[in-house]
Amino acid sequence: MPDPVSSDLKEKVRRLPDKPGVYLMKDRLGSVIYVGKAKSLKKRVSSYFQASKKFTHQPKIRALVQMIRDFETIEVKSEPEALLLEGQLIKKWKPKYNTDFVDDKRFLLVRVDVTRELPRFALARFKKEDGARYFGPFAHANHIRKTLAEMRRKFGILLGDSSPQRQDDGRFRLYDDVRQEIYGHENLVTIEQYQDRVEEACEFLQGKSHEWLDELKQEMAKEAAEQNFEKAAALRDIVFALEASLKKTRKFSRDLPNKATDEETLALLQKELELPSPPRTIECFDISHISGTFVVASMVQFVDGKPNKSGYRRFKIKSFEGNDDFRSMEEVVGRRYRRLHKEGKAFPELVVIDGGMGQVGAAIKSFLLQDLEPPAVIGLAKKHETIIFPDERSPLRLPLKHAGLQLLQRCRDEAHRFANTFNADLRSKRIRESILDDFTGLGPKKRAALLDEFGSIDRLKSASITELRSVDGIGLETATRLKTFLEEHYTG
């Protein structure tokens, strides 16, 4: 790269964020010559201007670097979003040095060939003018594959190259007898009956049907209530896959960034929420559980509009057992700010609660019970993305494109993700620990004592007989049997 501009570009690189996004390399005429995506814009873009990097030794990339005179970046929320935006910009600009994405090769579509007598659902890389219906693109390949498998169970549709058999009465046998038992659908159908199934499945792919997700969530709650945690966990994974597949990806209509800066966004929030100052520090709370079991909470912290992961916190509910989001919110908010007050640390300028007036009221109550002056507290009700105030102000609905609302949504979604991750970790640990239920001669108190001493089933399995006997109530015979039992039955 020519010396006259290298120092300017390096300074520009130095100011890049360590965030996912897309970068556009430009030549001396300002033309876009390459578009790329990055998990970290700072690391990826800087690699182009470091001679020691191996990939710049490749002739094609070396030629590209020599032509670069400037670049632009677009920061996004996640790597899948960067992937989608990269493809859109490449198709628009057709940069000289890009070879990927010319045919949407990285995106999966769902293709339904409605021209066939019995349409099949299949994955495709290309959208053609062939009379078929296409859904997508889907950024998460594993999620859409799992979604199709579950759709076959739910709707009784055909996938891929399935070959149904026509019967003498004109109906079709869709699956063999084994599959009929698995899927629970009428195996013999008319063309009209099957077309109804196809239409129902297509409506689901368009995001128009929520009944199935509601059914799965109810079934998940039932299994959890009956302590069938493995089944509940499997159902939860299916729900996550379906929701991820059907979640609408943001549309990018601009070629380059033209959005409010972080400072402008915070100023907008200050105005809309009637705050005394821009909310430079925002903390957001969310509660996660499976029908009252594994109740946990999360708190994420955003500083100057960006996630500050060192400020994230996770909470187990300690004051009660059961399913009560209001009491859970009161407990965790109280614990958080009681601790900050005790340590003499400042409260955030804004506290966001995932929920409506009930959750917001519980948060405010936690401050009042401790005689603490609450900061600004709002709720974000997910149904209509409505902002809830704890005072006499009416609920506020900002336009979905409002930069301030989008920041609140990012806070809420990150808190939700963080809480669900914690919930899944605890659930997985409980499933592993449940193996002790199958070991005879070990009551609840001794099981608890063993887990308190060793902390996990993995460490319990690796303990020696002597170490096991060090726990109160565990004798030589029990320790020996337990050691053998875990070696034979636990593979975690």
C-alpha positions in Angstrom: 0.0 0.0 0.0 1.4 3.4 -0.9 3.2 5.3 1.9 1.3 8.6 1.6 -2.0 7.1 2.8 -0.8 4.3 5.1 -0.5 6.4 8.2 -4.0 7.8 7.7 -5.5 4.4 7.2 -3.7 2.9 10.2 -5.0 5.6 12.4 -8.5 4.9 11.1 -8.0 1.2 11.8 -6.9 2.0 15.3 -10.3 3.6 16.1 -12.3 0.6 14.8 -14.5 -1.3 17.3 -13.9 -4.8 18.4 -17.4 -5.7 17.1 -18.9 -7.8 14.3 -19.6 -6.0 11.0 -18.9 -5.6 7.3 -16.1 -3.6 5.8 -15.9 -2.1 2.2 -12.4 -1.5 0.7 -12.2 1.4 -1.8 -9.7 2.4 -4.5 -8.4 5.9 -5.3 -11.6 6.7 -7.2 -13.8 5.8 -4.3 -15.1 2.6 -5.9 -15.8 -0.4 -3.8 -13.3 -3.1 -4.8 -13.9 -5.6 -1.9 -16.6 -6.3 0.7 -15.9 -8.6 3.7 -17.4 -9.6 7.0 -15.7 -9.8 10.3 -16.3 -11.1 13.8 -14.1 -8.2 14.9 -13.8 -5.3 12.6 -10.7 -4.1 14.4 -8.8 -7.3 14.1 -9.9 -8.2 10.6 -9.4 -4.8 8.9 -6.0 -4.3 10.6 -4.8 -7.6 9.2 -4.8 -6.1 5.7 -2.1 -3.5 6.7 0.3 -5.8 8.5 2.9 -7.1 6.2 3.7 -10.1 8.5 0.3 -11.6 8.0 0.4 -14.8 6.0 -2.7 -14.1 4.0 -1.4 -10.9 2.5 1.3 -13.0 0.8 -1.3 -14.4 -1.5 -1.0 -12.7 -4.9 -4.7 -11.8 -5.2 -4.9 -10.3 -1.7 -1.5 -8.5 -2.1 -2.9 -6.9 -5.3 -6.1 -5.9 -3.4 -4.1 -4.3 -0.6 -2.0 -2.2 -3.0 -5.2 -0.7 -4.5 -6.8 0.2 -1.1 -7.0 4.0 -0.5 -9.9 4.1 2.0 -12.5 1.9 3.6 -15.9 2.1 5.3 -17.4 -0.2 8.0 -20.9 -1.1 9.1 -21.2 -2.4 12.6 -24.0 -5.0 13.2 -25.4 -7.1 16.0 -24.0 -10.5 15.2 -22.0 -12.6 12.9 -25.1 -14.1 11.1 -26.3 -10.5 10.5 -22.9 -9.6 9.1 -23.1 -12.6 6.8 -26.4 -11.5 5.4 -25.3 -7.9 4.9 -22.1 -8.9 3.2 -24.0 -10.9 0.6 -26.4 -8.0 -0.1 -23.6 -5.5 -0.5 -21.6 -7.8 -2.8 -24.6 -8.3 -5.0 -25.2 -4.6 -5.2 -21.6 -3.4 -5.8 -20.2 -6.5 -7.5 -16.7 -5.7 -6.3 -13.7 -6.7 -8.5 -12.1 -8.8 -5.8 -15.1 -10.7 -4.5 -15.9 -14.2 -5.8 -18.2 -15.4 -3.1 -22.0 -14.7 -2.8 -22.5 -14.2 -6.5 -25.2 -16.9 -6.3 -26.2 -16.7 -2.7 -24.0 -19.8 -2.1 -23.8 -19.4 1.7 -27.6 -18.9 2.2 -30.0 -21.8 2.6 -33.6 -21.4 1.3 -36.5 -23.7 1.7 -38.0 -24.7 -1.6 -41.5 -26.0 -2.0 -42.2 -27.3 -5.5 -45.9 -26.5 -5.7 -46.0 -27.7 -9.4 -45.8 -31.3 -8.2 -48.8 -33.3 -7.4 -47.5 -33.8 -3.9 -45.1 -30.9 -3.1 -41.9 -31.7 -1.2 -40.0 -29.4 1.1 -36.3 -29.2 0.5 -33.3 -27.0 1.1 -31.8 -25.1 -1.8 -28.9 -22.7 -2.5 -30.4 -20.9 -5.4 -33.7 -19.2 -6.1 -34.9 -19.9 -9.6 -37.8 -18.9 -11.7 -39.2 -22.4 -11.8 -42.7 -21.9 -10.3 -41.7 -23.2 -6.8 -42.2 -21.2 -3.6 -39.1 -20.1 -1.7 -38.7 -19.1 1.9 -35.6 -17.5 3.4 -32.7 -17.0 3.3 -31.9 -18.5 6.6 -28.6 -17.6 8.3 -28.6 -20.6 10.7 -28.3 -23.8 8.6 -28.5 -26.2 11.6 -31.6 -24.4 12.9 -33.5 -24.6 9.6 -32.6 -28.3 9.1 -33.9 -29.1 12.6 -37.0 -27.0 11.8 -37.8 -29.0 8.7 -37.4 -32.2 10.6 -39.9 -31.0 13.2 -42.2 -29.7 10.6 -42.5 -33.2 9.1 -43.5 -34.4 12.6 -46.0 -31.6 13.1 -47.6 -31.2 9.7 -47.0 -34.6 8.0 -45.3 -33.2 5.0 -42.8 -34.8 2.6 -39.2 -33.8 2.5 -36.6 -34.1 -0.2 -36.9 -37.1 -2.5 -39.6 -38.9 -0.6 -41.5 -41.4 -2.8 -45.1 -41.9 -1.6 -47.1 -44.8 -3.0 -50.4 -44.4 -4.8 -53.1 -46.8 -3.5 -55.9 -48.3 -5.6 -58.4 -45.9 -4.1 -56.4 -42.9 -5.3 -54.9 -42.0 -1.9 -51.2 -41.9 -1.2 -49.2 -43.7 1.5 -46.7 -41.1 2.6 -44.5 -43.1 4.9 -43.8 -46.7 5.9 -45.5 -48.1 8.9 -42.7 -47.3 11.3 -42.7 -43.6 10.3 -46.5 -43.5 10.7 -46.1 -44.5 14.3 -43.4 -41.9 14.9 -45.2 -39.0 13.3 -48.7 -39.8 14.4 -50.3 -38.6 11.2 -52.9 -40.4 9.0 -50.6 -42.2 6.6 -53.1 -42.4 3.8 -54.2 -39.1 2.4 -55.9 -37.6 -0.7 -54.2 -34.9 -2.8 -56.5 -32.3 -1.3 -55.7 -33.4 2.3 -52.0 -33.2 1.6 -52.3 -29.8 0.0 -53.9 -28.5 3.2 -50.9 -29.8 5.1 -48.6 -28.0 2.7 -50.4 -24.7 3.0 -50.3 -24.9 6.8 -46.6 -25.6 6.8 -46.0 -22.7 4.4 -47.9 -20.4 6.7 -45.7 -21.5 9.5 -42.6 -20.7 7.5 -44.0 -17.2 6.8 -44.3 -16.7 10.6 -48.1 -16.6 10.6 -48.7 -19.5 12.9 -47.8 -19.3 16.6 -50.1 -22.1 17.8 -47.5 -24.8 17.3 -44.8 -22.9 19.3 -47.4 -22.4 22.1 -48.2 -26.1 22.1 -44.5 -27.0 22.4 -44.0 -24.5 25.2 -46.9 -26.0 27.1 -45.6 -29.5 26.6 -42.2 -28.3 27.8 -43.7 -26.8 30.9 -45.6 -30.1 31.6 -42.5 -32.2 31.3 -40.6 -29.9 33.6 -43.4 -29.9 36.2 -43.2 -33.7 36.1 -39.4 -33.4 36.5 -38.7 -35.0 33.1 -35.9 -32.5 32.6 -34.2 -34.3 29.7 -37.5 -34.2 27.7 -38.1 -30.6 28.7 -34.6 -29.7 27.6 -35.1 -31.4 24.2 -38.3 -29.5 23.7 -36.7 -26.3 24.7 -34.0 -26.8 22.1 -36.6 -27.4 19.4 -38.4 -24.2 20.4 -35.1 -22.3 20.2 -34.5 -23.7 16.7 -37.9 -22.9 15.4 -37.8 -19.3 16.8 -34.3 -18.7 15.4 -35.4 -20.0 12.0 -38.5 -17.8 11.8 -37.0 -14.7 13.4 -37.0 -11.9 10.8 -33.6 -10.8 9.9 -33.0 -7.0 9.7 -33.3 -5.6 6.2 -30.4 -3.4 5.0 -31.6 -0.8 2.6 -28.6 1.5 2.8 -25.3 1.0 1.0 -23.3 2.6 3.8 -24.0 3.4 7.4 -26.4 6.3 7.9 -27.6 5.7 11.4 -27.5 7.7 14.5 -24.2 7.6 16.4 -24.1 6.2 19.9 -24.1 9.8 21.3 -27.1 10.7 19.3 -28.9 7.6 20.3 -28.4 8.2 24.0 -29.5 11.8 23.5 -32.7 10.6 21.8 -33.4 8.2 24.7 -32.8 11.1 27.2 -35.4 13.2 25.4 -38.0 10.4 24.9 -37.7 9.1 28.4 -37.4 12.5 30.0 -34.1 11.7 31.7 -31.9 14.3 33.4 -28.9 13.2 31.4 -28.0 10.7 28.6 -28.2 7.1 29.9 -24.5 6.3 29.4 -24.8 3.2 31.7 -27.9 1.0 31.2 -28.6 -2.2 33.1 -31.3 -4.6 32.0 -32.8 -7.5 33.9 -34.6 -10.7 32.7 -36.0 -13.8 34.4 -35.7 -17.2 32.9 -37.3 -20.5 34.0 -39.1 -23.7 32.8 -42.5 -23.7 34.4 -41.1 -22.5 37.7 -38.0 -24.8 37.7 -34.4 -23.6 37.4 -35.6 -20.0 38.0 -32.7 -17.7 37.3 -32.1 -14.1 36.4 -29.6 -12.1 34.4 -28.4 -8.5 34.3 -26.5 -7.1 31.4 -24.8 -3.8 31.3 -24.4 -1.4 28.3 -22.0 1.5 28.5 -22.2 4.2 25.9 -24.5 2.1 23.8 -22.2 -1.0 23.8 -22.3 -4.3 25.8 -19.9 -4.2 28.8 -19.6 -8.0 29.5 -17.4 -7.5 32.5 -20.5 -5.9 34.1 -22.8 -8.8 33.4 -24.3 -10.6 36.4 -26.2 -13.9 36.9 -28.5 -14.7 39.8 -30.1 -17.8 41.3 -33.4 -17.1 43.1 -32.9 -17.7 46.8 -35.9 -16.2 48.7 -38.5 -18.7 47.5 -39.3 -21.7 45.3 -41.8 -21.7 42.4 -42.8 -19.5 39.5 -43.3 -15.9 40.4 -41.7 -13.4 38.1 -42.6 -10.4 40.2 -41.0 -11.8 43.4 -38.0 -12.9 41.4 -37.5 -9.5 39.9 -37.9 -7.8 43.3 -35.3 -10.1 44.7 -32.6 -9.7 42.1 -33.0 -6.0 41.6 -32.8 -5.6 45.4 -29.7 -7.7 45.6 -27.9 -5.8 42.8 -28.4 -2.3 44.1 -28.1 -3.1 47.8 -24.6 -4.4 46.9 -23.7 -1.3 44.8 -24.9 1.0 47.6 -22.9 -1.0 50.2 -19.8 -0.7 48.0 -20.4 3.0 47.4 -20.7 2.6 43.7 -22.9 4.7 41.4 -26.2 3.4 40.1 -26.8 3.3 36.3 -28.6 6.2 34.7 -31.3 3.8 33.4 -32.6 0.4 34.5 -34.6 -1.6 32.0 -36.9 -4.4 33.1 -38.0 -7.1 30.6 -41.8 -7.0 31.2 -44.7 -4.8 32.0 -46.1 -2.9 34.9 -46.0 -5.8 37.3 -42.3 -6.4 36.8 -41.5 -2.6 36.9 -43.5 -2.3 40.1 -41.6 -5.1 41.7 -38.3 -3.5 40.8 -39.4 -0.1 42.3 -40.6 -1.9 45.4 -37.1 -3.4 45.9 -35.6 0.1 46.1 -38.3 1.4 48.5 -37.9 -1.6 50.9 -34.3 -0.7 51.3 -34.8 3.0 51.5 -32.8 3.6 48.3 -33.4 6.3 45.8 -34.1 4.5 42.5 -32.6 5.6 39.3 -34.8 5.9 36.2 -36.6 2.5 35.7 -38.7 1.5 32.7 -40.2 -1.7 31.4 -40.0 -3.0 27.8 -43.1 -5.1 27.1 -42.3 -7.4 24.3 -45.7 -7.8 22.7 -45.8 -4.3 21.1 -42.3 -3.1 22.3 -44.1 -0.7 24.6 -42.1 1.3 27.1 -43.7 1.2 30.6 -43.1 4.0 33.2 -43.5 3.5 37.0 -45.2 6.8 37.4 -48.4 8.4 36.0 -47.0 8.7 32.4 -48.8 6.8 29.7 -47.0 3.8 28.0 -44.8 5.0 25.2 -44.6 3.3 21.8 -41.7 4.5 19.7 -41.4 3.8 15.9 -39.6 0.4 15.4 -36.9 2.2 13.4 -36.2 4.6 16.3 -32.5 4.3 17.3 -33.3 4.6 21.0 -35.9 1.8 20.9 -33.4 -0.4 19.0 -30.8 0.1 21.7 -33.4 -0.9 24.4 -34.2 -3.9 22.3 -30.6 -4.9 22.1 -30.3 -4.6 25.9 -33.4 -6.7 26.4 -32.4 -9.4 23.9 -28.9 -9.7 25.3 -30.3 -10.1 28.9 -32.7 -12.7 27.6 -29.9 -14.6 25.9 -27.7 -14.4 28.9 -30.5 -15.7 31.2 -31.3 -18.6 28.9 -27.7 -19.6 28.8 -27.5 -19.7 32.6 -30.7 -21.6 32.7 -29.4 -24.2 30.3 -26.2 -24.6 32.2 -28.1 -25.3 35.5 -30.5 -27.6 33.7 -27.6 -29.6 32.2 -26.0 -29.8 35.6 -29.2 -31.1 37.2 -29.6 -33.7 34.5 -26.1 -34.9 35.2 -26.7 -35.0 38.9 -29.9 -36.9 38.5 -27.9 -40.1 37.9 -27.4 -40.3 41.7 -31.2 -41.0 42.0 -30.5 -44.4 40.5 -27.9 -45.3 43.1 -29.6 -47.2 46.0 -28.7 -46.5 49.6 -28.0 -42.8 49.1 -30.6 -40.5 50.6 -31.2 -36.8 49.8 -29.0 -35.5 52.7 -26.0 -37.7 51.7 -26.4 -36.8 48.0 -26.4 -33.1 48.9 -23.4 -33.6 51.1 -21.5 -35.3 48.3 -22.3 -32.6 45.8 -21.5 -29.8 48.3 -18.1 -31.4 48.9 -17.1 -32.1 45.3 -19.2 -29.6 43.4 -20.0 -31.7 40.3 -20.6 -35.2 39.1 -17.4 -35.1 37.1 -15.3 -34.4 40.2 -17.3 -36.9 42.2 -16.5 -39.6 39.7 -12.8 -38.8 39.8 -12.6 -38.8 43.6 -10.9 -41.7 45.3 -12.6 -44.0 47.7 -10.7 -42.4 50.6 -11.9 -39.0 49.5 -15.5 -40.2 49.2 -15.3 -41.6 52.8 -14.2 -38.2 54.0 -17.8 -37.0 53.6 -20.0 -37.4 56.7 -22.2 -40.5 56.5 -20.3 -42.2 53.6 -18.8 -45.5 54.8 -16.4 -47.8 53.0 -19.1 -50.0 51.6 -21.1 -47.1 50.2 -18.0 -45.4 48.9 -16.8 -48.5 47.1 -20.2 -49.2 45.5 -20.6 -45.5 44.4 -17.2 -45.5 42.8 -18.1 -48.6 40.8 -21.5 -47.3 39.9 -20.2 -44.0 38.5 -17.5 -45.7 36.5 -20.0 -48.0 34.9 -23.0 -45.6 34.4 -21.7 -42.0 34.1 -20.0 -41.1 30.8 -20.2 -37.3 31.1 
